[in-house]
Amino acid sequence: MEVEGTRLRSATWSFVAHVQNTATGDEWIEVVGGRPGDRNVRSFRPDQVYPPRAARKAARGPSLAEAPQLPLG
């Protein structure tokens, strides 16, 4: 998966969970990863999370916020 706005150039991320606070309606995506060798747990807004691109120059599709059933593998 790809995460926009992390300021980490060579970071890789793996999906952990999609979380929603039922009291406030807030939602976020839990991921693990970071720079090569890191296993940091981070949280991002759904509009920052995208499925992986098939090729580096391929056009980016919709974010998880725009298409909530995207495969994040």
Contacts in CASP RR format, 6 or more apart in sequence:
PFRMAT RR
TARGET T0000
AUTHOR 0000-0000-0000
METHOD contacts of the structure
MODEL  1
MEVEGTRLRSATWSFVAHVQNTATGDEWIEVVGGRPGDRNVRSFRPDQVY
PPRAARKAARGPSLAEAPQLPLG
1 13 0 8 1.000
1 14 0 8 1.000
1 15 0 8 1.000
1 31 0 8 1.000
1 49 0 8 1.000
1 50 0 8 1.000
1 51 0 8 1.000
1 52 0 8 1.000
1 72 0 8 1.000
1 73 0 8 1.000
2 13 0 8 1.000
2 49 0 8 1.000
2 50 0 8 1.000
2 51 0 8 1.000
2 52 0 8 1.000
2 53 0 8 1.000
2 60 0 8 1.000
3 11 0 8 1.000
3 13 0 8 1.000
3 31 0 8 1.000
3 42 0 8 1.000
3 44 0 8 1.000
3 48 0 8 1.000
3 49 0 8 1.000
3 50 0 8 1.000
4 48 0 8 1.000
4 49 0 8 1.000
4 50 0 8 1.000
4 63 0 8 1.000
5 48 0 8 1.000
6 34 0 8 1.000
6 42 0 8 1.000
6 44 0 8 1.000
8 34 0 8 1.000
8 35 0 8 1.000
10 35 0 8 1.000
10 36 0 8 1.000
11 33 0 8 1.000
11 34 0 8 1.000
11 35 0 8 1.000
11 38 0 8 1.000
12 33 0 8 1.000
12 34 0 8 1.000
12 36 0 8 1.000
13 31 0 8 1.000
13 32 0 8 1.000
13 33 0 8 1.000
13 34 0 8 1.000
13 42 0 8 1.000
14 31 0 8 1.000
14 32 0 8 1.000
14 33 0 8 1.000
14 73 0 8 1.000
15 29 0 8 1.000
15 30 0 8 1.000
15 31 0 8 1.000
15 72 0 8 1.000
15 73 0 8 1.000
16 30 0 8 1.000
16 31 0 8 1.000
16 32 0 8 1.000
16 41 0 8 1.000
17 29 0 8 1.000
17 30 0 8 1.000
18 27 0 8 1.000
18 29 0 8 1.000
18 30 0 8 1.000
18 46 0 8 1.000
18 64 0 8 1.000
19 27 0 8 1.000
19 28 0 8 1.000
19 29 0 8 1.000
19 30 0 8 1.000
19 43 0 8 1.000
20 26 0 8 1.000
20 27 0 8 1.000
21 27 0 8 1.000
27 45 0 8 1.000
27 46 0 8 1.000
28 43 0 8 1.000
28 44 0 8 1.000
28 45 0 8 1.000
28 46 0 8 1.000
29 43 0 8 1.000
29 44 0 8 1.000
29 45 0 8 1.000
29 46 0 8 1.000
29 48 0 8 1.000
29 49 0 8 1.000
29 64 0 8 1.000
30 41 0 8 1.000
30 42 0 8 1.000
30 43 0 8 1.000
31 41 0 8 1.000
31 42 0 8 1.000
31 43 0 8 1.000
31 44 0 8 1.000
31 49 0 8 1.000
32 39 0 8 1.000
32 40 0 8 1.000
32 41 0 8 1.000
32 42 0 8 1.000
33 39 0 8 1.000
33 40 0 8 1.000
33 41 0 8 1.000
33 42 0 8 1.000
34 40 0 8 1.000
34 42 0 8 1.000
45 65 0 8 1.000
46 63 0 8 1.000
46 64 0 8 1.000
46 65 0 8 1.000
46 68 0 8 1.000
47 63 0 8 1.000
47 64 0 8 1.000
47 65 0 8 1.000
47 66 0 8 1.000
48 63 0 8 1.000
49 63 0 8 1.000
49 64 0 8 1.000
49 65 0 8 1.000
49 72 0 8 1.000
50 60 0 8 1.000
50 61 0 8 1.000
50 62 0 8 1.000
50 63 0 8 1.000
50 64 0 8 1.000
50 70 0 8 1.000
51 61 0 8 1.000
51 70 0 8 1.000
51 71 0 8 1.000
51 72 0 8 1.000
51 73 0 8 1.000
52 72 0 8 1.000
52 73 0 8 1.000
53 60 0 8 1.000
61 67 0 8 1.000
62 70 0 8 1.000
64 70 0 8 1.000
64 72 0 8 1.000
END
